[in-house]
């Protein structure tokens, strides 16, 4: 709700699924797999005037959590959505803990979120026990490597994970009614939009997060519902990077998620109408010649095809002198090699010697 879909229940008991119907129909017609993120809540669940039918679309209002007395109403709405779209098999409960910050305790209200999650989980399972439900969709924030305030022991050159986030995840994990997959969100950069020690090595954070989560959730599939490896909001200079640079860093991020045990990663980027479209998957479809694939789409498609869920990764030999310049991931059929330098390099990987252009992403057959 609010990110392309309208308010599904502007008045209690009165539904408007027109916008959501269009979205689901588009996913069906394009051959995609529909996933519904159950966020956010109608105004009347957040203290708005009952029966008014008004929707405040401001960011502050939209990112307000439902009041506890309306948690069950939200769970009932989730069940109504599941009944309306029986072909949707995956539901994510809420998004980024929006509205669940406890100012008094200066931490996340993980008790409130988990209460809401459990109610939604149980109602969805009543609709169909085979529905897949996931959470908690926490933003896995990190801080400066030398920062002590709110810093956890999960650390690396990229920084230190925020202990408050880990506490919230732990509470949910230990008190959840159940889960069919686990959902996280995050970026390679810190909460202050800094990348340590550089944009490539910073992606190792995604591996550390995955390993920490998988240690606590076992065999549950791990989804990155959002992941970001470019400069953060306060430094949004995405046009400063060449597309080759951008694709190389994205490849490094995908490798890092895979090493951390992720089974799914959702790439987010807007389609722009202009002539340039940094990081886009295809050219703007508003133009007659639009819809042509771009380098980022080729990377995402190939990575998904080669390294899908269940892939068994294998070690690969890299010439000692080449290791600082390269990032590599391999299974028994393919090797993905990324040149992290902005210059041409000569590399030897898996017994093969070849040259790579600056920021080149290369696939090798084994």
C-alpha positions in Angstrom: 0.0 0.0 0.0 1.5 3.3 -1.1 4.2 1.8 -3.4 2.0 1.3 -6.5 -1.0 -0.2 -4.8 -3.8 1.8 -3.2 -5.6 1.5 0.1 -7.3 -1.9 0.1 -9.7 -1.1 2.9 -10.3 2.7 3.2 -13.3 2.1 5.4 -13.7 -0.9 7.8 -15.4 -3.7 5.9 -15.4 -1.9 2.5 -12.7 -2.9 0.1 -11.1 -1.4 -2.9 -8.7 -3.8 -4.7 -8.7 -2.0 -8.1 -5.1 -1.0 -7.9 -3.9 -4.2 -6.4 -5.8 -6.2 -9.0 -4.0 -4.4 -11.8 -0.6 -5.1 -10.1 -1.4 -8.8 -9.7 -2.7 -9.1 -13.2 0.5 -7.6 -14.6 2.6 -10.1 -12.7 0.5 -13.0 -14.0 0.6 -11.7 -17.6 4.3 -11.1 -17.5 5.0 -14.7 -16.3 6.3 -13.5 -12.9 5.9 -15.1 -9.5 3.6 -12.9 -7.4 4.8 -11.9 -3.9 2.7 -9.7 -1.6 4.3 -7.6 1.1 1.6 -6.9 3.7 2.3 -3.3 4.4 1.1 -0.7 5.2 -2.2 -0.1 7.2 -5.4 1.8 6.4 -5.8 5.1 8.3 -8.7 3.8 10.5 -6.3 1.2 11.9 -3.8 3.9 12.9 -6.1 6.3 14.8 -7.8 7.9 11.9 -11.5 8.7 11.9 -13.6 5.5 11.4 -15.8 5.6 8.4 -14.2 8.7 6.9 -12.5 6.7 4.1 -9.7 9.2 4.0 -6.1 8.1 3.2 -3.1 10.2 4.3 -0.4 9.4 1.7 2.3 11.4 3.4 5.4 9.4 4.3 5.0 10.0 8.0 1.4 8.7 8.0 2.0 5.9 5.6 4.9 4.5 7.7 2.8 4.4 10.9 2.1 1.0 12.3 -1.4 0.0 13.2 -2.5 0.5 16.8 -2.3 -2.7 18.9 -6.1 -2.9 19.2 -6.2 -3.1 15.4 -3.6 -5.8 14.9 -6.3 -8.4 14.5 -8.1 -6.2 11.9 -4.9 -6.1 9.9 -4.6 -9.8 10.2 -8.1 -10.2 8.9 -7.3 -7.9 6.0 -4.3 -10.1 5.2 -6.5 -13.1 5.1 -9.0 -11.3 2.7 -6.1 -10.5 0.4 -5.0 -14.2 0.4 -8.5 -15.4 -0.4 -8.7 -12.9 -3.3 -5.4 -14.0 -4.9 -5.2 -17.7 -4.3 -2.3 -18.0 -6.8 -0.1 -15.9 -4.5 1.9 -18.3 -2.4 4.4 -16.0 -0.7 3.5 -13.3 1.8 5.9 -11.0 3.6 4.6 -9.5 6.9 5.2 -5.8 7.0 8.2 -3.8 5.8 11.4 -2.6 7.5 9.6 -2.4 10.9 8.0 0.8 9.8 6.3 2.5 12.8 7.7 0.0 15.2 10.4 2.2 16.8 10.1 2.7 20.6 11.3 6.2 21.4 11.2 5.7 25.1 13.4 2.7 25.0 15.4 3.9 22.0 15.1 0.5 20.3 12.8 -1.4 18.0 9.4 -2.5 19.3 10.1 -6.1 18.5 7.3 -7.2 20.9 4.7 -5.3 19.0 5.9 -6.4 15.6 6.0 -10.0 16.6 2.5 -9.9 18.0 1.3 -8.5 14.7 3.3 -11.1 12.7 1.9 -14.0 14.7 -1.7 -12.9 14.2 -1.1 -12.5 10.4 0.7 -15.8 10.2 -2.1 -17.7 11.9 -4.8 -16.1 9.7 -3.0 -16.8 6.5 -2.5 -20.4 7.5 -6.2 -20.7 8.1 -6.8 -19.6 4.5 -4.4 -22.2 3.2 -1.8 -24.1 5.2 0.5 -24.2 2.2 0.8 -20.4 2.0 4.4 -19.4 2.6 4.8 -16.6 5.2 8.0 -14.7 5.9 9.4 -12.0 8.1 10.7 -9.9 9.9 12.0 -7.7 7.0 14.4 -5.8 9.3 17.0 -3.4 7.9 20.3 -4.8 8.8 22.0 -1.5 9.6 25.7 -1.3 10.3 27.9 1.5 11.8 31.5 2.7 11.4 34.1 -0.1 12.2 35.4 1.9 15.1 32.0 2.9 16.6 31.1 1.4 19.9 27.6 2.8 20.5 24.9 0.3 19.6 27.6 -1.8 17.9 27.5 -5.6 18.0 30.3 -8.2 17.8 29.3 -9.1 14.2 31.9 -7.0 12.4 34.4 -6.7 9.6 36.3 -4.1 7.7 32.9 -3.0 6.4 31.7 -2.0 9.9 29.7 -3.5 12.8 26.1 -4.6 12.8 23.7 -2.6 14.9 23.0 -4.5 18.1 19.4 -3.2 18.3 18.6 -4.8 15.0 20.1 -8.1 16.1 18.1 -8.0 19.3 14.9 -7.4 17.3 15.6 -10.3 15.0 16.5 -12.6 17.9 13.2 -11.8 19.7 11.1 -12.4 16.6 13.0 -15.6 15.8 12.5 -17.0 19.3 8.8 -15.9 19.7 7.4 -16.3 16.2 4.4 -18.6 15.6 6.2 -20.0 12.6 7.9 -19.0 9.4 8.4 -20.5 5.9 11.2 -18.2 4.9 13.3 -15.4 6.5 13.4 -11.9 5.1 16.0 -9.2 5.6 16.9 -5.9 4.0 20.1 -3.9 3.9 23.0 -2.2 2.2 26.7 -2.7 2.0 27.2 0.9 3.3 26.8 2.0 6.9 23.9 4.0 8.4 25.9 7.1 7.6 26.2 6.1 3.9 29.9 5.1 4.1 31.5 2.2 2.3 34.5 0.5 4.1 37.1 -0.2 3.0 35.9 0.3 -0.5 32.7 -0.4 -2.6 33.7 -3.9 -3.4 34.9 -5.2 0.0 32.0 -3.4 1.6 29.7 -6.1 0.1 31.2 -8.6 2.4 28.7 -7.3 4.9 26.0 -9.1 3.0 27.8 -12.4 3.6 28.2 -11.7 7.3 24.5 -10.9 7.7 23.5 -14.1 5.9 25.8 -16.3 8.0 24.5 -14.7 11.2 20.9 -15.2 10.2 21.4 -18.8 8.9 23.1 -19.8 12.1 19.9 -19.0 13.9 17.2 -20.0 11.4 18.7 -23.3 10.1 17.3 -24.4 6.7 14.7 -21.7 6.3 15.2 -20.0 2.9 16.8 -16.5 3.3 15.4 -13.7 1.2 17.0 -10.3 0.7 13.8 -8.4 0.0 16.0 -5.3 -0.7 19.7 -4.9 -1.1 21.8 -1.9 -2.0 25.4 -1.6 -3.0 25.6 1.9 -4.4 26.1 5.1 -2.4 23.2 5.7 0.0 20.5 8.4 -0.1 22.7 11.2 1.2 25.3 10.5 -1.5 22.9 9.5 -4.4 25.4 10.2 -7.2 24.5 7.1 -9.2 25.3 8.8 -12.4 28.9 9.3 -11.3 29.7 5.6 -11.8 30.1 4.1 -15.2 27.6 1.3 -16.0 30.6 -1.2 -16.1 31.5 0.0 -12.5 27.9 -0.4 -11.4 27.5 -3.8 -12.8 30.8 -5.0 -11.3 29.8 -3.8 -7.8 26.3 -5.4 -8.2 28.0 -8.7 -9.2 30.1 -8.5 -6.1 27.0 -7.9 -4.0 25.2 -10.9 -5.5 28.3 -13.1 -4.8 28.3 -11.9 -1.2 24.7 -12.7 -0.7 25.1 -16.2 -2.2 28.1 -16.9 0.0 26.0 -15.9 3.0 23.4 -18.6 2.1 20.7 -16.4 0.5 18.2 -18.1 -1.8 16.6 -14.9 -3.2 17.6 -11.3 -3.8 15.3 -8.6 -5.1 16.9 -5.9 -7.3 15.3 -2.5 -6.9 15.8 0.3 -9.3 13.4 2.8 -11.0 12.8 2.9 -14.7 13.5 6.5 -15.9 12.1 8.2 -18.9 15.2 10.0 -19.9 17.9 8.9 -22.3 20.1 7.6 -19.6 19.0 5.2 -17.0 21.7 4.3 -14.5 21.3 0.8 -13.2 18.1 0.1 -15.2 17.3 -3.4 -16.5 15.9 -2.3 -19.8 15.4 0.9 -21.9 12.3 3.0 -21.1 9.2 1.2 -22.4 7.5 4.6 -23.0 9.6 4.9 -26.1 8.9 3.1 -29.4 12.4 1.5 -29.3 12.1 0.7 -25.5 12.3 -2.5 -23.7 15.8 -3.5 -24.9 17.9 -5.3 -22.3 20.7 -3.5 -20.6 23.9 -4.9 -19.0 22.4 -5.1 -15.5 19.6 -7.4 -16.7 22.1 -9.7 -18.4 24.0 -10.0 -15.1 20.9 -10.6 -13.0 19.4 -13.2 -15.4 22.7 -15.1 -15.8 23.4 -15.1 -12.1 20.0 -16.5 -11.3 20.3 -19.1 -14.0 23.8 -20.2 -12.9 23.6 -19.9 -9.2 20.0 -20.6 -8.2 18.8 -21.9 -4.9 20.5 -25.1 -3.9 23.7 -24.4 -5.8 26.7 -26.1 -4.3 29.6 -23.7 -4.6 33.2 -24.9 -5.2 36.6 -23.5 -4.5 38.5 -22.2 -7.5 42.2 -21.5 -7.8 43.3 -17.9 -8.4 46.9 -16.9 -9.1 48.3 -15.3 -5.9 49.2 -12.0 -7.6 45.7 -11.7 -9.0 43.7 -12.1 -5.8 43.6 -8.5 -4.7 42.1 -7.5 -8.1 39.4 -10.2 -8.5 36.2 -11.4 -6.9 35.2 -15.0 -7.9 32.3 -17.4 -7.4 32.0 -20.8 -8.9 30.0 -24.0 -9.0 30.8 -27.2 -11.0 29.7 -25.6 -14.3 30.5 -21.9 -14.3 32.9 -19.4 -12.8 32.0 -15.7 -12.4 35.0 -13.3 -12.3 34.8 -9.6 -11.5 37.7 -7.2 -12.0 37.5 -4.6 -9.2 40.0 -2.3 -10.8 39.3 0.5 -13.3 42.1 -0.7 -15.5 42.9 -3.7 -17.7 44.4 -6.7 -15.8 45.8 -10.0 -16.7 44.3 -12.8 -14.6 44.6 -16.5 -14.0 41.6 -18.3 -12.6 40.8 -22.0 -12.6 44.0 -22.6 -14.6 42.9 -20.2 -17.4 44.9 -17.1 -18.3 43.0 -14.1 -19.8 42.8 -10.3 -19.8 40.0 -8.3 -18.4 38.9 -4.7 -19.1 38.4 -2.3 -16.2 35.4 -3.4 -14.1 34.7 -6.3 -16.5 32.4 -9.1 -15.4 33.4 -12.4 -17.1 31.8 -15.8 -17.1 33.9 -18.9 -17.6 32.8 -22.5 -18.4 34.4 -25.2 -16.3 
